[in-house]
Amino acid sequence: MMGDQWSLLILRDIALHDRRSFRELLTGSDEGISAPVLSRRLTDLTAAGFLTKTEVTRGKQGRYSLTELGLATIPLLIELGRLGRRIDPSTEDREAALGDLDQRIEELRASHLGAASGPPSLAPR
């Protein structure tokens, strides 16, 4: 899942830019993902346990939320951003806008999971 060029960008947009509907993800990203590719990647990320989707009535936009596994990717996204800035110093530094990473993850946990407690074990079952 993490080797796919779109999955990390989708997780980034959900976690860092609060794009939670299909339409927001499709139109809000500068990378230009196509609708069929976005649909497939969202399905894959949901099936793999990185996201959940709130089902809604027909004609309404469902909302995607990070799971604990999805939240666990945030430090990876931050480190990839740091590497990108080392490779290309002109890359915009957005890390400062996040503030304290642990606090930001707790805010995301509350927003996406409705919980403010620490993560459960991510060990394989």
Backbone as CSV, one residue per row, in Angstrom:
resi,resn,N_x,N_y,N_z,CA_x,CA_y,CA_z,C_x,C_y,C_z
1,MET,0.814,-1.212,0.000,0.000,0.000,0.000,0.852,1.268,0.000
2,MET,1.944,1.251,0.724,2.742,2.472,0.845,3.633,2.712,-0.367
3,GLY,3.819,1.717,-1.213,4.651,1.889,-2.387,3.927,2.540,-3.549
4,ASP,2.635,2.586,-3.490,1.811,3.168,-4.540,1.951,4.693,-4.506
5,GLN,2.142,5.305,-5.660,2.380,6.749,-5.698,1.210,7.574,-5.189
6,TRP,0.002,7.057,-5.199,-1.151,7.852,-4.804,-1.558,7.669,-3.355
7,SER,-1.326,6.514,-2.774,-1.836,6.227,-1.431,-1.314,7.210,-0.392
8,LEU,-0.019,7.471,-0.399,0.529,8.414,0.575,-0.001,9.831,0.357
9,LEU,-0.220,10.199,-0.894,-0.770,11.530,-1.174,-2.207,11.643,-0.678
10,ILE,-2.972,10.585,-0.812,-4.351,10.582,-0.320,-4.350,10.677,1.204
11,LEU,-3.511,9.867,1.856,-3.421,9.925,3.317,-2.963,11.312,3.775
12,ARG,-2.007,11.886,3.048,-1.547,13.250,3.361,-2.699,14.248,3.274
13,ASP,-3.466,14.179,2.189,-4.554,15.137,2.003,-5.633,14.985,3.069
14,ILE,-5.893,13.765,3.492,-6.889,13.549,4.545,-6.348,14.035,5.884
15,ALA,-5.105,13.656,6.213,-4.543,13.973,7.525,-4.140,15.434,7.669
16,LEU,-3.494,15.978,6.673,-2.907,17.308,6.821,-3.744,18.435,6.221
17,HIS,-4.649,18.099,5.301,-5.452,19.140,4.649,-6.946,18.977,4.901
18,ASP,-7.319,17.968,5.695,-8.714,17.706,6.062,-9.641,17.582,4.848
19,ARG,-9.143,16.969,3.806,-9.978,16.667,2.638,-10.562,15.285,2.889
20,ARG,-11.853,15.221,3.180,-12.422,13.966,3.651,-13.468,13.364,2.719
21,SER,-13.906,14.093,1.713,-14.873,13.531,0.763,-14.168,13.231,-0.558
22,PHE,-14.794,12.394,-1.360,-14.240,12.051,-2.663,-13.991,13.318,-3.483
23,ARG,-14.975,14.189,-3.511,-14.860,15.423,-4.307,-13.722,16.308,-3.814
24,GLU,-13.578,16.465,-2.493,-12.486,17.279,-1.946,-11.128,16.686,-2.313
25,LEU,-11.030,15.379,-2.248,-9.766,14.721,-2.592,-9.465,14.845,-4.083
26,LEU,-10.494,14.752,-4.903,-10.317,14.825,-6.355,-9.925,16.225,-6.805
27,THR,-10.587,17.238,-6.266,-10.368,18.600,-6.760,-9.324,19.380,-5.951
28,GLY,-9.002,18.929,-4.734,-8.118,19.701,-3.870,-6.641,19.414,-4.019
29,SER,-6.303,18.379,-4.726,-4.906,17.980,-4.822,-4.260,18.551,-6.081
30,ASP,-3.031,19.051,-5.921,-2.299,19.598,-7.066,-1.761,18.506,-7.987
31,GLU,-1.717,17.271,-7.504,-1.093,16.193,-8.279,-1.957,15.684,-9.427
32,GLY,-3.251,15.970,-9.419,-4.106,15.639,-10.555,-4.498,14.176,-10.675
33,ILE,-4.862,13.529,-9.586,-5.310,12.147,-9.640,-6.635,12.064,-10.403
34,SER,-6.818,11.012,-11.178,-8.066,10.837,-11.920,-9.124,10.215,-11.005
35,ALA,-10.381,10.421,-11.334,-11.481,9.892,-10.530,-11.419,8.366,-10.396
36,PRO,-11.185,7.620,-11.494,-11.133,6.156,-11.338,-9.975,5.691,-10.445
37,VAL,-8.822,6.335,-10.563,-7.675,5.953,-9.734,-7.965,6.298,-8.275
38,LEU,-8.508,7.483,-8.012,-8.857,7.874,-6.648,-9.854,6.893,-6.046
39,SER,-10.862,6.536,-6.800,-11.867,5.597,-6.308,-11.237,4.265,-5.917
40,ARG,-10.366,3.763,-6.772,-9.713,2.481,-6.496,-8.789,2.574,-5.280
41,ARG,-8.024,3.642,-5.181,-7.102,3.783,-4.052,-7.855,3.954,-2.738
42,LEU,-8.959,4.694,-2.747,-9.764,4.830,-1.536,-10.336,3.475,-1.111
43,THR,-10.782,2.696,-2.082,-11.279,1.351,-1.788,-10.164,0.496,-1.206
44,ASP,-8.974,0.559,-1.802,-7.835,-0.228,-1.320,-7.416,0.198,0.087
45,LEU,-7.331,1.508,0.331,-6.928,2.011,1.649,-7.955,1.642,2.724
46,THR,-9.221,1.632,2.338,-10.273,1.228,3.272,-10.184,-0.274,3.554
47,ALA,-10.022,-1.074,2.511,-9.913,-2.524,2.685,-8.683,-2.915,3.503
48,ALA,-7.601,-2.152,3.367,-6.358,-2.448,4.088,-6.387,-1.933,5.527
49,GLY,-7.418,-1.179,5.886,-7.557,-0.730,7.267,-6.950,0.623,7.588
50,PHE,-6.554,1.389,6.581,-6.002,2.720,6.810,-7.101,3.774,6.953
51,LEU,-8.247,3.529,6.331,-9.368,4.462,6.326,-10.671,3.740,6.625
52,THR,-11.647,4.507,7.083,-13.031,4.043,7.112,-13.840,5.050,6.311
53,LYS,-14.992,4.619,5.844,-15.870,5.518,5.103,-17.232,5.518,5.774
54,THR,-17.717,6.722,6.059,-19.052,6.876,6.610,-20.035,6.767,5.461
55,GLU,-20.886,5.786,5.531,-21.902,5.604,4.490,-23.026,6.615,4.699
56,VAL,-23.513,7.162,3.611,-24.589,8.142,3.662,-25.637,7.778,2.629
57,THR,-26.757,8.471,2.667,-27.814,8.204,1.711,-27.389,8.625,0.312
58,ARG,-28.024,8.055,-0.668,-27.699,8.359,-2.061,-27.786,9.865,-2.323
59,GLY,-26.828,10.366,-3.076,-26.790,11.781,-3.410,-25.975,12.617,-2.441
60,LYS,-25.516,12.018,-1.351,-24.698,12.726,-0.362,-23.261,12.222,-0.458
61,GLN,-22.328,13.044,-0.022,-20.910,12.684,-0.029,-20.559,11.921,1.243
62,GLY,-19.979,10.735,1.087,-19.451,10.008,2.234,-18.176,10.686,2.701
63,ARG,-17.824,10.470,3.969,-16.602,11.063,4.522,-15.642,9.953,4.903
64,TYR,-14.396,10.161,4.562,-13.346,9.209,4.910,-12.683,9.669,6.199
65,SER,-12.345,8.704,7.036,-11.665,8.984,8.296,-10.469,8.067,8.432
66,LEU,-9.443,8.581,9.072,-8.262,7.772,9.361,-8.579,6.792,10.479
67,THR,-8.025,5.606,10.391,-8.073,4.639,11.475,-6.787,4.805,12.282
68,GLU,-6.613,3.998,13.316,-5.349,4.036,14.061,-4.185,3.714,13.128
69,LEU,-4.373,2.765,12.220,-3.320,2.435,11.264,-3.031,3.625,10.356
70,GLY,-4.061,4.319,9.922,-3.874,5.525,9.109,-3.149,6.614,9.878
71,LEU,-3.506,6.793,11.146,-2.828,7.779,11.981,-1.354,7.431,12.164
72,ALA,-1.051,6.145,12.179,0.340,5.708,12.358,1.220,6.084,11.173
73,THR,0.626,6.438,10.043,1.422,6.841,8.876,1.868,8.297,8.934
74,ILE,1.311,9.083,9.837,1.625,10.516,9.881,3.111,10.774,10.113
75,PRO,3.771,10.106,11.074,5.217,10.346,11.204,5.992,10.004,9.924
76,LEU,5.554,8.980,9.199,6.177,8.634,7.920,6.003,9.784,6.921
77,LEU,4.812,10.347,6.856,4.566,11.469,5.949,5.463,12.660,6.294
78,ILE,5.629,12.912,7.587,6.485,14.016,8.032,7.934,13.758,7.617
79,GLU,8.419,12.536,7.839,9.805,12.205,7.475,10.024,12.274,5.971
80,LEU,9.052,11.854,5.181,9.181,11.963,3.727,9.230,13.431,3.306
81,GLY,8.460,14.282,3.993,8.521,15.717,3.726,9.892,16.293,4.041
82,ARG,10.472,15.847,5.161,11.824,16.303,5.519,12.843,15.868,4.467
83,LEU,12.739,14.632,4.022,13.648,14.130,2.985,13.470,14.941,1.702
84,GLY,12.237,15.234,1.349,11.974,16.036,0.159,12.622,17.405,0.227
85,ARG,12.604,18.022,1.413,13.241,19.332,1.573,14.759,19.234,1.499
86,ARG,15.334,18.100,1.937,16.786,17.920,1.814,17.181,17.739,0.357
87,ILE,16.365,17.016,-0.387,16.648,16.778,-1.801,16.431,18.058,-2.603
88,ASP,15.357,18.769,-2.292,15.020,20.000,-3.009,14.705,21.087,-1.976
89,PRO,15.707,21.880,-1.599,15.509,22.903,-0.565,14.428,23.934,-0.888
90,SER,14.018,24.026,-2.147,12.963,24.986,-2.487,11.573,24.452,-2.133
91,THR,11.496,23.190,-1.712,10.222,22.601,-1.332,9.665,23.346,-0.123
92,GLU,8.375,23.654,-0.181,7.741,24.401,0.909,7.761,23.600,2.204
93,ASP,8.155,24.244,3.293,8.197,23.613,4.614,6.865,23.856,5.314
94,ARG,6.056,22.814,5.406,4.756,22.932,6.059,4.760,22.317,7.447
95,GLU,5.885,21.755,7.838,5.969,21.061,9.121,5.686,21.988,10.298
96,ALA,6.162,23.214,10.231,5.961,24.157,11.336,4.478,24.411,11.587
97,ALA,3.668,24.354,10.539,2.230,24.585,10.683,1.549,23.478,11.479
98,LEU,2.187,22.315,11.565,1.601,21.203,12.311,1.703,21.401,13.811
99,GLY,2.702,22.150,14.249,2.923,22.310,15.684,3.467,21.024,16.278
100,ASP,3.115,20.753,17.522,3.550,19.545,18.208,2.903,18.328,17.553
101,LEU,3.730,17.421,17.040,3.222,16.278,16.281,2.312,15.387,17.112
102,ASP,2.710,15.072,18.340,1.870,14.217,19.187,0.513,14.863,19.459
103,GLN,0.530,16.170,19.701,-0.728,16.872,19.939,-1.592,16.867,18.679
104,ARG,-0.971,17.072,17.533,-1.721,17.077,16.265,-2.333,15.708,15.997
105,ILE,-1.599,14.640,16.282,-2.134,13.292,16.084,-3.317,13.062,17.021
106,GLU,-3.236,13.557,18.253,-4.361,13.427,19.187,-5.583,14.195,18.687
107,GLU,-5.348,15.376,18.095,-6.458,16.145,17.521,-7.096,15.384,16.365
108,LEU,-6.259,14.792,15.519,-6.779,13.994,14.412,-7.516,12.766,14.925
109,ARG,-6.988,12.133,15.972,-7.646,10.967,16.558,-9.053,11.339,17.029
110,ALA,-9.166,12.487,17.706,-10.469,12.937,18.183,-11.407,13.245,17.020
111,SER,-10.876,13.896,15.991,-11.688,14.269,14.835,-12.117,13.068,13.994
112,HIS,-11.214,12.121,13.801,-11.484,10.992,12.911,-12.092,9.791,13.620
113,LEU,-11.692,9.585,14.886,-12.165,8.404,15.612,-13.117,8.757,16.745
114,GLY,-13.206,10.053,17.061,-14.036,10.463,18.175,-13.468,10.030,19.512
115,ALA,-12.145,9.819,19.559,-11.493,9.345,20.786,-10.288,10.214,21.083
116,ALA,-9.984,10.355,22.343,-8.811,11.127,22.742,-7.820,10.275,23.491
117,SER,-7.990,8.972,23.454,-7.058,8.100,24.166,-5.941,7.680,23.249
118,GLY,-4.925,7.083,23.822,-3.779,6.620,23.047,-4.152,5.493,22.120
119,PRO,-3.287,5.197,21.164,-3.584,4.166,20.181,-3.502,2.782,20.792
120,PRO,-4.347,1.857,20.300,-4.202,0.471,20.713,-2.969,-0.123,20.043
121,SER,-2.615,-1.284,20.430,-1.469,-1.947,19.824,-1.698,-2.148,18.339
122,LEU,-0.670,-1.864,17.548,-0.759,-2.066,16.104,-0.111,-3.382,15.706
123,ALA,0.192,-4.223,16.687,0.827,-5.509,16.412,-0.117,-6.383,15.602
124,PRO,0.441,-7.198,14.692,-0.409,-8.101,13.909,-1.142,-9.067,14.824
125,ARG,-2.331,-9.432,14.389,-3.122,-10.379,15.181,-2.873,-11.780,14.753
